[in-house]
Amino acid sequence: MDIYRPERLDEIIGHGNLVKSLSEKVSKRKLSHLIFLCGEEGLGKTTLAGHLALGLDCKSLNAPCYECDICKSNLDKVIRKGQDTQDIKIFTVTRDGGVDEAKTIAENINASFLQGDNKILLLEDIHSMEEKAQEILLTPLERIPKNVYVIATANSMQPILKKLQSRAVVYHMNRLSKDEMITLLKREANRRRLRFPSDAIFAMIASWAENKPRRALKALEAMGEDTSVTMEEIKEFISYLDIKKVVPIIAAFSGSPIVGMTACREMPTDETSQKYLIDILINTILIANRQRPSDIDPEDKARLTQAVGDLDPRVLENFLLEVCRMPHLDNRRLLAAFLACHPARDKIFTPDKNVLDKQRQDRFDARRMSMTKDEAINRDLAPNIASLLSGGIIYKDED
């Protein structure tokens, strides 16, 4: 079972105002003839572009109607299979920086598209086109026939020539909200007949996917169909940082710093664990402030609640800020952040004179025991001050 693509505009989750605005423009035939859908990968740009194309090709007053033969055929070919139809053509940069595709696009905009029904060109990932290919499109896209619509998708507008951008209306697509992601994942889980022990799993997957629909849906695809999925399976799949490994650090803020220091040294640290450590700290701060944390596993919530105790939330907030400032997480930085935020940091860093004296003496004795005879003789020599001032070094006995 492939990842599900919405089969109607009103089934698209997220991008509410944008989808509504574009739907109205399509239905009233007021859509600009050249538009760019811009946003990060995996947000649904291609799907939205496909549905806009269906609407432009539909002859109904409520386009797209999804009921006429044209809509049904286009839905199957364009949305489900990513194939061309008589009036909708799809182009993707595949080789040579898109030069060949640009030439074909220019040809389609011109002669064969001058009359008849609406013709729609979908240009996917136009940001991948090199400048030479984009320059080929400058003139054709400035003189688009009235029955031709060009809808381009791009991960970023930065690689797009300014002259090309000036010819288009650009719409930006953002990541979904957490609630939208959970709604999307629940719908897909029901379609795949996947059973989960807790809704906390959906929040966990959404966080892992950074609120990007395609990546989150891929996680459910990996779980298969018609099966029960455990929290442990999901945690393993997304490399989730086990809260049990973080609890000793949190608890140590109101207890022994030695325990926290040991936990910092032993905790697995990488880019993924940094993201989840931040999530865990946010939930812990909510618990410490007697607020409702985001959807997390009940067992994890119980662990965090016990670890917080009467801890001042400001300590955790400072620790969270320190972790967020890190360019990347490693055990040394984590330990430094922990020590800097511990309420007893003054005691940790205040040296005990007796302890320092003993450490110095121990090091001195160890060094002395390991010295050779020549080293011992040289160690008892000190430079003559007058010689130092004159530029030469002559040693004399300290005695």
N, C-alpha and C positions, 0 to 999 in steps of 0.2 A: 504494500500500500504506500503510494507516494505521499509526500507532504501535500496537504490540502491547500488549494488556492481558492479564495472566496469566489463564488460563482455569481455574485451580484454585488453591485456597488454598496448596497446597504448592509452587506455581510462583512465588509472590511472593518476590522476593529482598530481604533485609533485614527489619528489624522482627521478627526471629526469635522472641523470647520473647513479644512482644505477639500475633503471629499465632497462635502455639501456644496461648496462654492463651485467646484469644477463640474459637478453633476448638473447644477442649474445652468451653467454656461453651455454645456453640451446639449441639454434639452431645448434650450432657447436658441441654439445655433449661434452663440456669441463667443465661442472659444477662439482664442487667438490662433492664427495659422501656424505659429512656431512657439512651442513652449518647452521649457526644461523642467524636469522633475529632479531636484537635486537633494542628495542626502546620503548618509553612510550606507554601506552595503547591508543587505538583508532587512530593509525596512518595508519592502513591498512596492517599490517604485515600478517595477516591471508589471506587476499585477494591476496596479492602478492605471498605468498607461494602456494596458490591454482593454480594460473596461471602458476607458474613454474612447478608444478606437471603436469598440462595439457600438457605443452611443452615437458616434459620428456616422456610422454606416447604417444604423437602424432608420427605417422610414416612419416609425411611429411618432406620434406627438410627444409621447413620454419615453423618449429614447435614453438609454436602451430599455426595451420592453421585456427582453428575455423570453418572449413568447412567439415571435414571428420566426419564420424559417431562416431568415438571415441571421438573427441573433443566436438561434440554436446552433447553426452551423459554425458561426464565428466563435461561440463559446467553446465548442469542442476543439476547434483547430487552434485558435489563438491563445485562449486561457489554459486549457488542459494540456495541449500538445506543443504549444509554441511554434505553430506552423503558419505559413502565409495563406491568405485567401485571395479571391479575385481583387478585392478592394483594399486589403490590409497587407502590407509587406513589412517584414521584420528584418532589420539589419544589425549585425553585431561585428565589431572589429575583431578580425581573426588573424590577419597577417599583414606584413609590410606597413605597419602603422596605420592601417585603414585606408590607404590610397585607393586600392581597387574598389572597396566599399563606397568611398566618397564619389568616385566616378559613376558607379551604378546608381547611387542615390540621385546624383545630379541629372542623369538620364531619365530617371523615373519622374522627377519633378517636372521636367520639361515636356517634350513632345507628346508622349502617350497619355499624359494626365491633364491635358488642356480642357477636355470636355467630358460630360457624362456625370455619373454619380460621384459622391465624395470618395476620395482616395486618401488613405492614411498610411504614413510611413512611421514606423516605430524604430528609432535609432537607440540601441542599447549600449550603455557604457561609452558614450561619446567622449568622455574624458581620456579614453585610451588612444584616441586619434592623435597622431603627430601633427605638427603645425602645417606641414605640406598638405595633408589630407583635409584639414579644416579650411585651408585657403581655397581648395577646390570647391567647397560648399558655399563660400561667401556670396558669390553672385546668384546662384540658384535660390538660396534661402532669403535673398533680398527681394526676389521677384516671384514669390510663391503664387501659383494660380488660385483663384477663389474656391475651387473645389478640392484643393489639396491641403492636408493638415500634416504637420510634422511634429511628433512628440518624441523628445529625446530624454534619456535618463543619464545621470552623471553622479558619481560618488562625491565629486568636488568640482566647483566651478573654476578653481585656480588654473588647471591646465587648458581651459577653454580660452581661445583668443577673444580679446575685448571686443573686436569688431563683430564676432559671431554672437557674443553675449548681447550686444546692443540690438540685435535683430529679434531677440526672443523675449518672452515673458517668463521669468524664472519663479518657480514655486519650490519652497524648501520643505522637506519632510524631516521630522524629528523622531527620536526614539519614543517608544510607547511609555506610558506611565506604568507604575507597578500594577495598579488595578486592571488596566487594559491587558497587560501581559498575562495576569492570572486568568482573566476571562478567556483570552485566546487559548491558553494551555488547557483549561478545563474543557473547552469545546473540542479541542483536538484529542484529549484523553478519552472523552465520551465516544468520539468517532472511532477511535482505535480499540475501544472497550478495555482501556487500561484502568486498573484499580489501584488506588494509593491509600496508605494508612492515614494520611493527614494532608490538609490543604497547604501545610507548611512546605511541602515538596514543591508546589508550584512557585511559591515566593523564592525558594532556593534556586530553582532553575532560572527564573527571571533575572535574579541577581547575577548568576553565572553568565547568562547570555547578554548581560549589560543592556537589558530591555530591547534587544534586537529580535524581532519575531523569528526570522529564518533560523538563527542559531538555536533558539529555544525549541523550535519545532523539530529540529534535527535530533535533539536529545530524546524527545518522545519517540521519534522514528527508531532510534537505537534500542528502545525498550520493547519493540515488537508490537504484537496485537493480542487482544483477548487474554490478558495475563495480569497477575498481581505483581506490583513493583514495590520493593521494600525501600525504606529510607537509606539503608546501607548501600543498596545498588546505585541509587542516585548519587550519593556522596562519593562513591568510588568513581563513577563515571565523570563527574565534574571536578574531581580532585578537591572536594570540599575539606576545609580545615576543621578537624574534629574539635568541637568546643571543649571537650575534656582536656585537650592540650593547652587551652588558653586559661581555663579556670584557675590553675595554680598561680599564674601571673596576677590575675585580678584579685584573688584572695590575699596574695602577699602584700598588697597595698595597705592592708590593715593588719598584717601579721609579720611574719619573718621575711626580711628581704632576701635571705639566703635561699629560701624556697623559690621565690620569684626569679632570682638570678639563675638558679639551676634550670628552671623552666624555660627561661629566655635562651639559654645556651642549647637546650635540647629540642626546642620547638622547630618543626620543619618550616623553612622560610624560603619563599620565592615570590614571583609576581602574583601568582594565583592566591597564595596564602595571605598576602598583604591585603588583597581585596576583601577576603572573608574575615580577616582580623578586624578590619574597619567595620564591617557589618556587625560582627559580634560585639564590638565595643559600643556601637550605637545602640544595639538592643540592651546591653548591660546598663548604659546610662539611663535609658528609659525606665528600666526596672528600678534603678537606684533613685530615680525621681518619682517613683510610685506612679509611673505612666504605663499605658498599655504598649508593650513592644510590638513590633511587626510580627507577622506570622512566622513563628519558629516552632520547632518540634517541642511538645510539652516537656519531655525529659530534659532537653537542653535548657528550657526556660527554668525548670526547677534547679538545675545545676548553677545557672547564673544567679538566680535569686539567693541561693544559699551562699554563694561566693561573695556577693555584694555586702550582705549584712548591714552594718551601719556606716559603711564607707561613704565619705564625702564625694558626691558625684563630680565635684570640680577636679578631683584628682584624676578620675577617669577621663574627663573632658580634656585635660592637659595631655594625658597619655595619647588620646585619640589624635589630637592636633600634632603631636610629635610623630606619630606613625604616618599621618597623612603628608607630612612634610618630607618624608624620606623619598629620595629618587627611586630606590628599590630596596626591598626588605632583605636584610641579612641578620644573622644572630648578633653580630657586634653592635649594629645600629639599634636593634631591638633592646639589647641589654642597656645601652647608653640611654635610650629613651625611658626605660623602666627606672633606672637609677636617678635620672634627672627629675622624675615626677613623684618618686616615693616620699611620703610625708616625713620619713626619718632620714632623708638624704643628708642632713647636716651631721647626724651621728655616723652615717656610713662613711662620709668623707672627712670627718674630724679625726686626725691621727692621735693615737694614745702614745705619749712620749716614751713610756716604759717599753711598750711593744716595739716601737721604732728603734730604740736603743738596742734591744735584744736582737732584732733583725739585722741591724748593722754589724753587731759583734759576731753574730753567726756567720754572716757573709765574709767578714774579715778573717775569722778563724778558718773557714773553709778555703779561702784563697791562700792563706798562709800555709796551710797544710799541703796544698797542691803545688806550691812554688818550688822551682829548682834552686840550687845554691846560688847560681849567677843572678837569678831574678831577685833573690833575697838580698844580695849585696847591692844591686842597682836600686832596689826599693828604698834603701837607707841613704841614698844620695839625693841631694837637692841642688838645683841650679843656683849659681852665684848671681845675685842681683846686679852687680856691677857688670858682669859679663853679659847678662841679658841686655842691659842698656847699650853696651858697645857692639852688640850684634853677634858675639860669639858665646858659646855655652861651655862653661867649665864647671864640673861638678865638684863639690866638696862635702866632706862628712857633716852630717847634721849635728854630730856631737861637737 
